[in-house]
Amino acid sequence: MSVDEKAGAGKKKHRAGRERTVKKYSVSLPEALAEEIRERVGPGEFSAYVAAAVQRQAEPVQEDARATGYVLSAQKRGGRNLCSAVTLVEAYHKGIKKGAFDYARSRVVVVPVTEEIATAARNILEAADLNGHQHAIDAMVAATAPAQPGVRLMLTSDPSDMSRLCDGTVKIVPCSE
């Protein structure tokens, strides 16, 4: 996507009735994406949708600066940011804005819980002398990380439990919820 500033700024009434200063920009998007957006939002809403998307991109979804730094660093180096499918369920709560959650989800590769991961999770629970009823999700996440290639960092709001469940090949990085 490229953006070029167009001449001319002006005042426009915002939907809430407040005036705001606006500038016109030319935004280049792949045609298929632009058509998909136009179809989804309807006539006259394309600019508002693009502006909202750019604003979401500019605002950190995760307020924990250390965690955000790791995520951005991995992206810059061509690394992959992964997430166990069960984390999508575990991490969601009423206080999270759906748009922010969906945006964060779009920035990671979701790893499904396979039979192999489930078996590894059961073995992790057995080795840690824990039961699946209380620790199933953490065990599945812990089993997902070692199966991935390359440097493995795990951002977690529960570093003590995850350190106990991971096998030492995963660096545990504490972050806020």
Steps between C-alpha positions, in 0.01 A plus 500: 500500500632846420368837607555834327379827651263697278478877503243666713385473854160596621243475774233231495220419736559173682200267544481608863457861383851616595717671241835346424783590267542257214755461222457298187739216434535259215523143625606215272358162595491170317183503290353184655544641852346835406199327344458273803502804731258692277264200495519457878447864602270626227498824303643810664673317786825394331708797625373463857585129495854561370555781753388271785726220376801733483424630849483143637834428334656805667368422849664215690251222558705368790591771748790300641798669331734206553259253342427739213875537445545123467211473255625788284858372513392157377305660215796717394732200494255292299410285800157359561273596785302193594205436724343174607137478392397451864654836591239673284234366734695537825603862436160635403286679760227766511745785554682444170380699202409254225675710234824512698480127569434421132785729395742333741380162375570605141865567592577142609499154348255281691634150566224238526498251786582173328492151647880519531479824699225352720716194571802720578280712731386189686865395541588848629221479758614155608863614539391804703259288710204721402150417381339598172185639657688798646800529269387377155528834318843585639623149417379528138671838463817359659492205259455728198810714551779235495365355175577827316829560315745776591528716808200454724377770735173467685325818609282411796313662786570183704879453490521273805259236366636518146861469625392188688333352190754593230805285449769770514524540121250786518593838649216621723432875478259645756246750371179651631158369402 
